[in-house]
Structure formats: C-alpha cells, structure tokens
Amino acid sequence: MNVLTMKHLRYFDALARIGHFGRAAESCAISQPALSVQIRELEVILGAPLVERGGRRIRLTGLGEEFAGRTRAILRAVDELEDLGRAAHGPLAGRIRLGIIPTVAPYLLPGIIKALTQLYPGLDPRPKEAVTHRLIEDLTEARLDAAIVALPISEAALEEVPLFDEEFVLVRPLEDAGKPVPAPDRLHEMRLLLLEEGHCFRDQALSVCNMTASSTRDLMEGSSLSTLVQMVGAGIGVTLIPQMAIDIETRSSSVCVSRLAGSRPTRTIGMVWRKTNPLSAQFAQVANIVRETGLSMQKQLDNIR
C-alpha cells in the first residue's frame, strides 16, 4: 500500500516550482524516470492527477495548484522544526543556505565563508548567488535560510538587519583621470553603462543619476560588473560600481576610479531571514560576521579617490 511521504512532497514541490520534469529531477539529484514514478505514485495516493503532461513544460491541475501551496507550507514547517532542534544545541552547526546578490558575492563571500568556518567548525555553508527577487522568493518559500541583499526589502514576514553602508564610485576610461569628476545628476548626459534588468544595483544607479527606467532605452547594458568595467576600459562609456568591487574589477582594466562629486551616494547592505525561523539568534551572529567582514574590506579601500 502506497503511503504519502516527505519524499513525495519534496519531489512534487520541485516539479511545481520548476515546471519541467528533467530540470526538476536534476534539482533533486535523481533521474527523470525516477521523478516521474514518484509523481505518478503521489497521484495514485491522492486519487487524482496533479499535473497535465504534454509539451515542453507541465501545467498543474486545479488540485495540483492547491496541493502545491499546501505542500510548500508543510515543507516550511518541517524545515523550521529541524531548525528548532539545531537551535537547542547552541552554536550554529549543520547546513546554512545563504543567498547573496551578484554585486556582493564575488567580493564579500570568500571572507564571509572563511570567517564562518573558523568560528563554527561544524557549519556547512551553502551559498547561492541570485538577483534579489529570486532570493526573496526562495527565502519566503524556505529554500534559503538567510540572504545578504541591499536594503530595504520591506517584506512583513522577514527580519531586516542593516549591516553597513558603502559608496558608489565612478569608473571612467584611464585617459579621463585628470578630468573633473561630474556630479551624480550629470551622469545621464554621458554614455552610462548599466547592469541588465533584474539587478537591484541597476535601479540604485538610476536613482543616483535621477533617471527613470523609461529613459534607459539608448543606454548600454552588461550582465555583470566585470563586463561593465571592461566596456569602460574599451572606451565605450562610464559606469558606477560599489566600493567593494574596486580591487577585483579594476585591477586589469585601463580605467580610473573616482569618488563622485557632491553628495556621495551609498547603498545599505543587510541580511534578511524569516521572522519565524527558530535560528534567528544564530543568524544575528552570522550578520555580525558579515558586518565585520564588510567594514574590514572598506578600511582597505579607504585610500581610493
């Protein structure tokens, strides 16, 4: 007799989220036929179909939609029960799924992981780099434990802890090194290079320049800060990058870096997690480590002008 198990729920949750048997199976580290068997078995247990098969992507039936929502709630509750047990043991240990945005990850993550593993030898960090909206979705659905993002997020279910502020700096071609530094609101008059849509740093850069999304039609875009800086080095335009990116992104490019004239724009880096997570006290300790790592990096970059 078939019995509903947590394995059924986790496999169905992956399929409902991803909408494709092959990719869902890959995310669960099983074969596609094995996933199909588990979903069929679940449908037999429930006595009704959960998915419409056919085509490149699957669609959930009405029952499937409702079942998916309840499945996510159950999996969140189970994960929090596991976290409750971990919290009772004192020091942070075991797996921690930590999200981090792309404009922070390459620069801050190595220092964070090093500090965490030194202080908590039993900790198993599992970092995930993604844009903010994807991290918040994964955090809300309990696929992440915490995330390092630019604040504010303003989600009622999430705890937000500001960690440190960092400046935006202007990157120009090397031949512009002797030229006056323009004020932020003058950058819209130049060929400004931006990250592609989906990155919160793009929106922050537009705000610095007093520009709106509708005014970016003729601006050039890149998929990463590294791409933008290389484009500047090729003489294509100018860009803004966060202070923590200076050392890595400009070391091999023919560019100059300047602090912006006038009121220097900043962003606030913070850490967020679900308010219901029993490990909140431990996450606050992790947040302190992230803060110390970020502030230490800033001190090393204070000589940038």
QUIMOWO-V844998 format. One record per pair of residues at least 24 apart in sequence whose ideal C-beta (glycine too) atoms are under 6 Angstrom apart, sorted by the first residue. I is the first residue (numbers start at 1). J is the second residue. Records with the same first field share a line. If there is no record, write none. Layout:
I = J + J
//
This chain:
2 = 41 + 44 + 45
4 = 45
8 = 42
9 = 71
11 = 35 + 38
12 = 42 + 71
13 = 71 + 75
16 = 68
19 = 57 + 58
20 = 57
72 = 141
76 = 142
79 = 142
83 = 277 + 278 + 279
84 = 278
87 = 278 + 279
92 = 120 + 123 + 282
93 = 122 + 123
95 = 124 + 126
96 = 125 + 145
97 = 126 + 144 + 145
98 = 125 + 127 + 146
99 = 128 + 135 + 144 + 147
100 = 129 + 148
101 = 132 + 149
102 = 129
103 = 201 + 242
104 = 148
105 = 129
107 = 244 + 245
111 = 293
112 = 290 + 293
115 = 289 + 293
131 = 198 + 199
132 = 200
146 = 271 + 273 + 283
147 = 272
148 = 271
150 = 200 + 267
151 = 268 + 270
153 = 272
158 = 272
159 = 273 + 275
160 = 270 + 272
161 = 270 + 271 + 287
162 = 268 + 270
163 = 269 + 270 + 290 + 291
164 = 269 + 291 + 294 + 295
165 = 266 + 268
166 = 242 + 243 + 244
167 = 243 + 264 + 266
168 = 240 + 265
169 = 243 + 257 + 259
170 = 258 + 260
171 = 229 + 232 + 239 + 241 + 255 + 257
172 = 238 + 256
173 = 235
174 = 254 + 255 + 256
177 = 256
181 = 258 + 261
183 = 261 + 262
184 = 208 + 209 + 260 + 265
185 = 210
190 = 238
191 = 237
192 = 219
193 = 220 + 228 + 231 + 237 + 239
194 = 219 + 221
196 = 221 + 223
204 = 267
205 = 240
208 = 265
225 = 249
229 = 253
243 = 301
244 = 297
246 = 301 + 304
257 = 304
//
